[in-house]
Amino acid sequence: MKLATEQDVIRLIEEDEWMMELLRVVNELNLPDWWISAGFIRSKIWDTLHGFTERTPLPDIDVIYFDTSNLDEQVEKQFEAKLDNILPGVGWSVKNQARMHKINQLPPYQSAVDGIAHFPETVTALGVALNSDNQVVFTAPYGIKDVVSLNVKPSPPFQQDLLEVYQQRVTQKKWSSTWPKLQIHNLKEC
C-alpha cells in the first residue's frame, strides 16, 4: 500500500477493524479533545511499510485528552479502568495533556494536539480520533514525511535541551530490531 499523504494514513486506519474498534470505544468516553496517539499509528504505518502480515504487539494504547478543569492523575486511571472494562487486555494508557508539560518542564500545552507536538520523535507525534460524524480525523504536527520514509528524528522541542531524552528513548525502544528498514538519526544528521 502506498503511504504518501495523510489521507492514505486515514484510509489505512479505516481499513483496520481493530483500530476502528478502539477508536469507537474511546469515543464512548466523550473525553474533551481526545486522540489515540503515538505507537498506535506509527507501528501500523511501519508494519505496512515493512510488509508485515501480522500486527506488531503494542505495549500500550496511548489515549490523550485535554482538560484544564481537572488535572488529577487519578481521573486518568479511572478512564483507563473504564476502557479496560469495555475492552479488556488492551493496555490502555490515558494522559491529560493539560498536565503533561510538567514532565519535561515545558510551558503549558494549549491543546491535545499541542501535547502531541511535544512528543519526543516526529514519527511519534501523530494522533487519530473520530469527529462528531464518527469519521476518522488525523493530526501530524510535523507531517508524515519522516514516519512514511522510516526516518526517526527528534521533534523540535527535543532537538536541544531535551535531546538526551530523545536519544535515551530511541535506544531503549530498540525499534530497529522490529523494523530493520528504519533510519535512526541524531540531531547532527537531521
Beta strands, then each sheet from edge to edge (+ up, - down):
strand 1: 35-37
strand 2: 61-65
strand 3: 92-96
strand 4: 127-130
strand 5: 136-139
strand 6: 151-152
strand 7: 183-184
sheet 1: 3+ 2+ 1- 4+ 5-
sheet 2: 6+ 7+
end
